[in-house]
Amino acid sequence: MARKRRVRGSSRKRSGSKFLPILLLLLIIGAGVFAYFSPMFEKVPPKIIAPNLISANDKSPIKFTITDNKSIKSCKVILSSNGKEFTIYSQNFLLPSKKKDIEVKLPNEIANSKIKNWVLTIIARDSSLWGFFLGNKATKQAKLIVDNTPPEVNLIAQSPSILKGGSALIIFNAKDNNLKNVYVDVGNGVKFKPIKYKKNGVYATLIAWPFNMDNFNPTIVAVDSANNITKHQLHLNRIYKKYKVSKIRASDRFINGKITELAQSDSDYANIKDKIERFKAVNELMRKKNEDYIHKMSSKVTPFSGKWSIKPFHPLRRAKQVSDFGTKRYYYYGSPDNIISTSYHVGFDLASVKHDNLYSSNNAIVVSTKNNGIYGNIPMLDHGFGLYTLYGHCSSILVKKGEKVHAGEVIAKTGQSGLALGDHVHFGILVQGVEVYPLEWMKKDWIKKHITDIFNKADKIIGYN
Ligand SMILES: [Zn+2]
């Protein structure tokens, strides 16, 4: 009995102090719950956005991005290979930020090292107090290749010459383990995109010498993933051509007729009161808008398999040429030296009888049948390999957008829609969005010498007949 009482007695004694550990426990749980739900202790790790394979060299840094829902605290980048390890970047960020674009320059000892393959480890932490106040951690590993070797470019075959305003064919080889981009730059930012041709590493493209460009300098440019660049200048025999100039009277009848009709068809120019301003707007601004559309619709390069062959274009039978390509037109009002506007004529005008048949001389896909301002109703055809034809001022179009057209098919009828005074066709040819001298593509001999023979020559060299 006495023992029992003692037990009871001791338990009675402790009952006051028993409260303290419970309180402490509650406090700890409370703090834990607070921490668990507090934004200061958030648990979402940062995100590291980097490719799995990175090519770099001493000129081209390693680039990646870190994001976090709250704030990024630090970042560390380690390179390792065969037991060797280098910390090439370590940074604590003082200002809070949810996104960091990081560029890490490769140290010279690594850029010039014999070891080309490394494991790249990126470690990022956020500013959360979670993880014993260290923050949430994210790790990303990637393969890093030190690449100091620029792509190898070799010419295989090219057209014997190029006319100012004309076209040429270029076939070449571009080799690199990580080729990123390849194009032919002819100057002034005009670029042509080649397509893969028959054999691995072989590329082909049509190029154009824009008719109003003086500093034509065609160069094959190849860029790899580490931004090593190879520029291969093309030594193409250049044939200069002087394009005509012509003076055209802008009569009141013309301005009050066609020009006003066109201005009224477009809300951008419909309210121009002054007739000279109206003429300028149609001849320059509206023309630019219409030509921008044409360039856009003809800029894509549709690849082909097997052989790309083209027959001479003859859109209109019994045709008479009424206006030349590349002519600079000066429009005067009243006195011949009162020039009010200028423009370039970037097609070949052919006339026959009224509403005559227009033929596509080659297979094609119809890319546009839109009424296009000064060009009127204008079917545009894609013949593949970046070559397009267009037929302006039609009275009617007999094909639909997206439709396949076969060589010899009638596609439209001549007319005088748009900025045309008599019934004719404005026949235009474009290479990747650049207007070219149509006469070349209308001659059998030129096509053989500058296109067909070049493909055949290249096929022999690459051993692909
Ligand atoms: Zn024309």
Boltz pocket constraint, residues with backbone or C-beta under 6 A from the ligand:
constraints:
  - pocket:
      binder: B
      contacts: [[A, 323], [A, 345], [A, 347], [A, 348], [A, 349], [A, 425], [A, 426], [A, 427]]
      max_distance: 6.0
